[in-house]
Amino acid sequence: MLNIRILNEEDVNQLYVDWFSNKNVVHFSNNQYKKFDLIGQKSYVRNCLNNIDMDLYWIFNEKLHIR
């Protein structure tokens, strides 16, 4: 079963960061030109949570981020 909810800072871990290094994931995205790290991603999620105009969703299956 797939689940969807707002992504929280506690959800961001090294596996989440590594997902952005997968060339198949970012192939059609401007993210392919960026470097990601744990601190930066936690900060990004925190900023999204504090911005009433943004929602960042987590799609997962049994706590595993969908790739």
N, C-alpha and C positions, 0 to 999 in steps of 0.2 A: 504494500500500500504506500502510495506517495503522500507526503505531508507538505504543507506550506505554512510558513509563519514568518513574522518579522525576524530578521537576523539580529542577534545580540552580540555584543563585544565578546562575551564568553564563548561564543560559537567559533570564533576565529582562532585557528591553531595552525601549526606548520603544514598539515595536510591541506587545509584551505588555501594557504599561500602557494603551495606547490601546484595546486590546480591551475593557477594563472600562468605557470611555466609550461603547461602542456600546449604544444604547438597546435594540436587539433582543436583545442578549446578556444584559443585566441586568434585563430587563423584569419577570421573575417572581422576582427575587432582592432581598434587602435591600441588595445592593451598588449598587442604583440610587440609593441615598441617600448614598453615600460618594464621596469624592474619592480618587483614586489617584495616586501619583507613583512614580518609579523607585526612589528611596531607600527609601520605605516598603515597596514590593513586594519588593525584595531582602531587606530586614530580615524580612519575613513569611516568605519562603521559607527563609531561614537559620534562623529560629525553628522552622519545621516540620521541617527536617532535624535539628535538635538535640533534637527531642521524639520519644521512642521510641513514643509513642502516636499519632503522626500520620504519614500518608503523603500527599504531594501529587504527583499524577501529571500528566504532560505527554502529551497526545495530539497527534500531529503527523504530517504527511505531507511528506516531503522537507525537514525542519527548519522547516516552517511550522506554527504553532500552529493547531489546528482551531478555527474560529469557529462 
